[in-house]
Structure formats: structure tokens, C-alpha cells
Amino acid sequence: MKSLLFIGGLGGMELVIIAFIVLLLFGGKKLPELMKGLGKGIREFNNAKASIESEVKESLKDADDK
């Protein structure tokens, strides 16, 4: 759990309280839609990151070949 820096200082009870507050704010019906959007955003971020990494590796390879 140390890899998740933003929740490193939170314990179990704090996470339960945060989850309860989110449930109260968004409601049970809106929560799955919210999580779907969050997952889509994370997936797009990872795809963009992978694309940039491949472009950097390709440009480094081209620079080494010259």
C-alpha cells in the first residue's frame, strides 16, 4: 500500500468515513457511473503514458543509430 502515496497516511476507519461521505454526496445510483468515468479516465491516462514512452524510446533508438 506504500505505492499509493495519496492514501499513505490514512487508516481503515478514515477510508470508511471517506467512502460514506462519497456515498452520501453522490448517492447509490450515481456511484457506478462515477466509477465508470474514473476508470475510463485512468485507462486514457495509461494509454497516453504508454504512447509517450514508446515515442521517447523510439527517438532514443533513432538517435543511437545515427
The first five atom37 places (N, CA, C, CB, O) and aatype in JSON, in Angstrom:
{
  "aatype": [12, 11, 15, 10, 10, 13, 9, 7, 7, 10, 7, 7, 12, 6, 10, 19, 9, 9, 0, 13, 9, 19, 10, 10, 10, 13, 7, 7, 11, 11, 10, 14, 6, 10, 12, 11, 7, 10, 7, 11, 7, 9, 1, 6, 13, 2, 2, 0, 11, 0, 15, 9, 6, 15, 6, 19, 11, 6, 15, 10, 11, 3, 0, 3, 3, 11],
  "atom_mask": [
    [1, 1, 1, 1, 1],
    [1, 1, 1, 1, 1],
    [1, 1, 1, 1, 1],
    [1, 1, 1, 1, 1],
    [1, 1, 1, 1, 1],
    [1, 1, 1, 1, 1],
    [1, 1, 1, 1, 1],
    [1, 1, 1, 0, 1],
    [1, 1, 1, 0, 1],
    [1, 1, 1, 1, 1],
    [1, 1, 1, 0, 1],
    [1, 1, 1, 0, 1],
    [1, 1, 1, 1, 1],
    [1, 1, 1, 1, 1],
    [1, 1, 1, 1, 1],
    [1, 1, 1, 1, 1],
    [1, 1, 1, 1, 1],
    [1, 1, 1, 1, 1],
    [1, 1, 1, 1, 1],
    [1, 1, 1, 1, 1],
    [1, 1, 1, 1, 1],
    [1, 1, 1, 1, 1],
    [1, 1, 1, 1, 1],
    [1, 1, 1, 1, 1],
    [1, 1, 1, 1, 1],
    [1, 1, 1, 1, 1],
    [1, 1, 1, 0, 1],
    [1, 1, 1, 0, 1],
    [1, 1, 1, 1, 1],
    [1, 1, 1, 1, 1],
    [1, 1, 1, 1, 1],
    [1, 1, 1, 1, 1],
    [1, 1, 1, 1, 1],
    [1, 1, 1, 1, 1],
    [1, 1, 1, 1, 1],
    [1, 1, 1, 1, 1],
    [1, 1, 1, 0, 1],
    [1, 1, 1, 1, 1],
    [1, 1, 1, 0, 1],
    [1, 1, 1, 1, 1],
    [1, 1, 1, 0, 1],
    [1, 1, 1, 1, 1],
    [1, 1, 1, 1, 1],
    [1, 1, 1, 1, 1],
    [1, 1, 1, 1, 1],
    [1, 1, 1, 1, 1],
    [1, 1, 1, 1, 1],
    [1, 1, 1, 1, 1],
    [1, 1, 1, 1, 1],
    [1, 1, 1, 1, 1],
    [1, 1, 1, 1, 1],
    [1, 1, 1, 1, 1],
    [1, 1, 1, 1, 1],
    [1, 1, 1, 1, 1],
    [1, 1, 1, 1, 1],
    [1, 1, 1, 1, 1],
    [1, 1, 1, 1, 1],
    [1, 1, 1, 1, 1],
    [1, 1, 1, 1, 1],
    [1, 1, 1, 1, 1],
    [1, 1, 1, 1, 1],
    [1, 1, 1, 1, 1],
    [1, 1, 1, 1, 1],
    [1, 1, 1, 1, 1],
    [1, 1, 1, 1, 1],
    [1, 1, 1, 1, 1]
  ],
  "atom_positions": [
    [[0.81, -1.19, 0.0], [0.0, 0.0, 0.0], [0.86, 1.26, 0.0], [-0.93, -0.01, 1.19], [0.34, 2.37, -0.13]],
    [[2.17, 1.09, 0.14], [3.06, 2.25, 0.13], [3.17, 2.87, -1.26], [4.43, 1.85, 0.61], [3.57, 4.03, -1.38]],
    [[2.8, 2.11, -2.3], [2.88, 2.67, -3.65], [1.8, 3.72, -3.89], [2.76, 1.56, -4.68], [1.94, 4.55, -4.78]],
    [[0.74, 3.69, -3.11], [-0.32, 4.68, -3.24], [-0.02, 5.82, -2.28], [-1.73, 4.06, -2.95], [-0.47, 5.81, -1.14]],
    [[0.73, 6.78, -2.74], [1.21, 7.86, -1.88], [0.09, 8.73, -1.32], [2.16, 8.73, -2.63], [0.21, 9.22, -0.2]],
    [[-0.98, 8.92, -2.08], [-2.02, 9.83, -1.64], [-2.85, 9.27, -0.5], [-2.9, 10.17, -2.79], [-3.56, 10.03, 0.16]],
    [[-2.8, 7.97, -0.24], [-3.54, 7.42, 0.89], [-2.59, 6.78, 1.91], [-4.57, 6.4, 0.41], [-3.02, 5.99, 2.74]],
    [[-1.33, 7.11, 1.84], [-0.33, 6.51, 2.72], [-0.59, 6.75, 4.19], [0.0, 0.0, 0.0], [-0.3, 5.88, 5.0]],
    [[-1.12, 7.91, 4.56], [-1.34, 8.23, 5.96], [-2.74, 7.92, 6.45], [0.0, 0.0, 0.0], [-3.07, 8.23, 7.59]],
    [[-3.56, 7.3, 5.62], [-4.94, 7.02, 6.01], [-5.08, 5.59, 6.51], [-5.9, 7.26, 4.83], [-4.51, 4.66, 5.93]],
    [[-5.83, 5.43, 7.59], [-6.11, 4.11, 8.12], [-7.43, 3.58, 7.6], [0.0, 0.0, 0.0], [-8.08, 4.21, 6.76]],
    [[-7.83, 2.44, 8.1], [-9.07, 1.82, 7.66], [-10.3, 2.64, 7.99], [0.0, 0.0, 0.0], [-11.2, 2.77, 7.17]],
    [[-10.34, 3.19, 9.2], [-11.52, 3.96, 9.61], [-11.67, 5.23, 8.79], [-11.43, 4.3, 11.1], [-12.79, 5.62, 8.44]],
    [[-10.56, 5.88, 8.47], [-10.62, 7.1, 7.65], [-11.15, 6.78, 6.26], [-9.23, 7.75, 7.54], [-11.94, 7.55, 5.7]],
    [[-10.72, 5.66, 5.69], [-11.21, 5.27, 4.36], [-12.7, 4.95, 4.39], [-10.44, 4.06, 3.85], [-13.41, 5.27, 3.44]],
    [[-13.17, 4.34, 5.46], [-14.6, 4.04, 5.6], [-15.4, 5.35, 5.67], [-14.88, 3.17, 6.85], [-16.45, 5.47, 5.05]],
    [[-14.89, 6.31, 6.42], [-15.57, 7.6, 6.54], [-15.61, 8.32, 5.19], [-14.87, 8.49, 7.59], [-16.65, 8.88, 4.82]],
    [[-14.51, 8.3, 4.47], [-14.47, 8.94, 3.15], [-15.45, 8.26, 2.2], [-13.04, 8.88, 2.57], [-16.17, 8.93, 1.46]],
    [[-15.48, 6.91, 2.22], [-16.42, 6.18, 1.35], [-17.86, 6.53, 1.7], [-16.19, 4.66, 1.48], [-18.7, 6.66, 0.8]],
    [[-18.18, 6.67, 2.99], [-19.52, 7.02, 3.42], [-19.9, 8.42, 2.95], [-19.63, 6.93, 4.94], [-21.03, 8.64, 2.51]],
    [[-18.97, 9.35, 3.04], [-19.23, 10.73, 2.59], [-19.47, 10.75, 1.08], [-18.04, 11.66, 2.96], [-20.38, 11.43, 0.61]],
    [[-18.66, 10.02, 0.33], [-18.84, 9.96, -1.13], [-20.21, 9.36, -1.45], [-17.71, 9.13, -1.79], [-20.9, 9.83, -2.36]],
    [[-20.59, 8.33, -0.73], [-21.89, 7.7, -0.96], [-23.02, 8.68, -0.66], [-22.04, 6.45, -0.1], [-24.01, 8.72, -1.39]],
    [[-22.88, 9.47, 0.4], [-23.91, 10.47, 0.72], [-23.98, 11.57, -0.33], [-23.63, 11.07, 2.09], [-25.07, 12.02, -0.69]],
    [[-22.81, 12.01, -0.82], [-22.78, 13.11, -1.79], [-23.35, 12.7, -3.15], [-21.36, 13.61, -1.96], [-24.12, 13.44, -3.75]],
    [[-22.97, 11.52, -3.63], [-23.33, 11.13, -4.99], [-24.52, 10.19, -5.05], [-22.15, 10.49, -5.65], [-25.16, 10.07, -6.1]],
    [[-24.83, 9.51, -3.97], [-25.95, 8.58, -3.97], [-25.58, 7.24, -4.56], [0.0, 0.0, 0.0], [-24.62, 7.13, -5.32]],
    [[-26.34, 6.25, -4.22], [-26.07, 4.88, -4.67], [-26.23, 4.69, -6.16], [0.0, 0.0, 0.0], [-25.53, 3.88, -6.76]],
    [[-27.17, 5.42, -6.77], [-27.42, 5.25, -8.2], [-26.37, 5.94, -9.05], [-28.79, 5.78, -8.56], [-26.09, 5.49, -10.17]],
    [[-25.8, 7.0, -8.56], [-24.83, 7.77, -9.33], [-23.4, 7.22, -9.18], [-24.87, 9.24, -8.89], [-22.55, 7.47, -10.03]],
    [[-23.14, 6.46, -8.12], [-21.8, 5.97, -7.83], [-21.23, 5.06, -8.92], [-21.81, 5.23, -6.52], [-20.07, 5.25, -9.28]],
    [[-21.97, 4.07, -9.46], [-21.4, 3.25, -10.53], [-21.01, 4.06, -11.77], [-22.39, 2.17, -10.93], [-19.99, 3.78, -12.41]],
    [[-21.81, 5.07, -12.09], [-21.49, 5.93, -13.23], [-20.21, 6.72, -12.96], [-22.67, 6.89, -13.54], [-19.38, 6.9, -13.85]],
    [[-20.06, 7.18, -11.74], [-18.86, 7.92, -11.35], [-17.62, 7.04, -11.45], [-19.01, 8.47, -9.91], [-16.59, 7.48, -11.95]],
    [[-17.72, 5.81, -10.97], [-16.59, 4.88, -11.01], [-16.25, 4.5, -12.45], [-16.9, 3.62, -10.19], [-15.08, 4.32, -12.79]],
    [[-17.28, 4.37, -13.29], [-17.04, 4.05, -14.71], [-16.26, 5.18, -15.37], [-18.38, 3.82, -15.45], [-15.33, 4.93, -16.13]],
    [[-16.65, 6.42, -15.09], [-15.93, 7.57, -15.64], [-14.51, 7.65, -15.13], [0.0, 0.0, 0.0], [-13.59, 7.99, -15.87]],
    [[-14.32, 7.34, -13.85], [-12.98, 7.34, -13.27], [-12.1, 6.29, -13.93], [-13.04, 7.11, -11.75], [-10.94, 6.54, -14.25]],
    [[-12.66, 5.1, -14.13], [-11.91, 4.02, -14.79], [-11.54, 4.38, -16.21], [0.0, 0.0, 0.0], [-10.44, 4.09, -16.67]],
    [[-12.47, 5.02, -16.92], [-12.2, 5.44, -18.3], [-11.09, 6.48, -18.33], [-13.48, 6.0, -18.95], [-10.22, 6.44, -19.21]],
    [[-11.11, 7.41, -17.39], [-10.07, 8.43, -17.33], [-8.7, 7.83, -17.03], [0.0, 0.0, 0.0], [-7.7, 8.24, -17.62]],
    [[-8.65, 6.88, -16.12], [-7.38, 6.22, -15.78], [-6.87, 5.44, -16.98], [-7.55, 5.28, -14.56], [-5.67, 5.45, -17.26]],
    [[-7.77, 4.75, -17.69], [-7.37, 3.99, -18.87], [-6.8, 4.91, -19.95], [-8.57, 3.2, -19.43], [-5.79, 4.58, -20.57]],
    [[-7.44, 6.05, -20.19], [-6.95, 7.0, -21.18], [-5.58, 7.56, -20.77], [-7.96, 8.15, -21.37], [-4.7, 7.73, -21.61]],
    [[-5.41, 7.85, -19.49], [-4.13, 8.34, -18.99], [-3.03, 7.31, -19.22], [-4.22, 8.68, -17.49], [-1.94, 7.65, -19.68]],
    [[-3.31, 6.04, -18.91], [-2.31, 4.99, -19.1], [-1.97, 4.8, -20.57], [-2.8, 3.68, -18.5], [-0.82, 4.55, -20.91]],
    [[-2.97, 4.9, -21.44], [-2.71, 4.78, -22.88], [-1.83, 5.92, -23.37], [-4.03, 4.76, -23.66], [-0.91, 5.71, -24.17]],
    [[-2.1, 7.14, -22.91], [-1.29, 8.28, -23.31], [0.14, 8.14, -22.78], [-1.92, 9.59, -22.8], [1.1, 8.47, -23.47]],
    [[0.27, 7.66, -21.55], [1.59, 7.46, -20.96], [2.39, 6.43, -21.75], [1.47, 7.01, -19.49], [3.58, 6.63, -22.01]],
    [[1.74, 5.33, -22.13], [2.41, 4.29, -22.9], [2.82, 4.82, -24.27], [1.5, 3.06, -23.06], [3.89, 4.48, -24.78]],
    [[1.98, 5.64, -24.87], [2.28, 6.22, -26.17], [3.51, 7.13, -26.09], [1.08, 6.99, -26.72], [4.39, 7.07, -26.95]],
    [[3.56, 7.95, -25.08], [4.69, 8.86, -24.91], [5.97, 8.07, -24.63], [4.42, 9.85, -23.76], [7.03, 8.4, -25.17]],
    [[5.87, 7.04, -23.8], [7.04, 6.22, -23.51], [7.58, 5.56, -24.77], [6.71, 5.15, -22.47], [8.79, 5.51, -24.98]],
    [[6.69, 5.05, -25.62], [7.14, 4.39, -26.85], [7.77, 5.4, -27.8], [5.97, 3.67, -27.53], [8.75, 5.07, -28.48]],
    [[7.23, 6.61, -27.87], [7.82, 7.63, -28.73], [9.21, 8.03, -28.24], [6.91, 8.86, -28.79], [10.12, 8.23, -29.05]],
    [[9.37, 8.15, -26.94], [10.69, 8.51, -26.38], [11.7, 7.4, -26.65], [10.58, 8.78, -24.87], [12.83, 7.68, -27.05]],
    [[11.29, 6.14, -26.43], [12.19, 5.02, -26.69], [12.57, 4.95, -28.16], [11.55, 3.7, -26.26], [13.73, 4.67, -28.49]],
    [[11.61, 5.21, -29.04], [11.88, 5.17, -30.47], [12.84, 6.28, -30.88], [10.57, 5.28, -31.27], [13.75, 6.06, -31.69]],
    [[12.65, 7.48, -30.33], [13.55, 8.58, -30.67], [14.95, 8.35, -30.11], [12.99, 9.9, -30.14], [15.94, 8.72, -30.75]],
    [[15.06, 7.74, -28.92], [16.38, 7.41, -28.38], [17.06, 6.35, -29.23], [16.26, 6.93, -26.94], [18.27, 6.41, -29.45]],
    [[16.29, 5.38, -29.71], [16.85, 4.35, -30.57], [17.35, 4.96, -31.87], [15.82, 3.25, -30.85], [18.42, 4.61, -32.36]],
    [[16.55, 5.88, -32.45], [16.96, 6.54, -33.69], [18.21, 7.39, -33.48], [15.82, 7.41, -34.23], [19.08, 7.45, -34.35]],
    [[18.3, 8.03, -32.33], [19.48, 8.86, -32.04], [20.71, 7.99, -31.86], [19.25, 9.71, -30.78], [21.81, 8.4, -32.25]],
    [[20.56, 6.8, -31.28], [21.7, 5.9, -31.11], [22.17, 5.32, -32.43], [21.34, 4.77, -30.15], [23.36, 5.05, -32.61]],
    [[21.24, 5.13, -33.38], [21.59, 4.57, -34.67], [22.39, 5.56, -35.52], [20.33, 4.15, -35.4], [23.15, 5.15, -36.39]],
    [[22.22, 6.84, -35.27], [22.92, 7.85, -36.08], [24.27, 8.08, -35.61], [22.19, 9.15, -36.09], [25.0, 8.89, -36.18]]
  ]
}
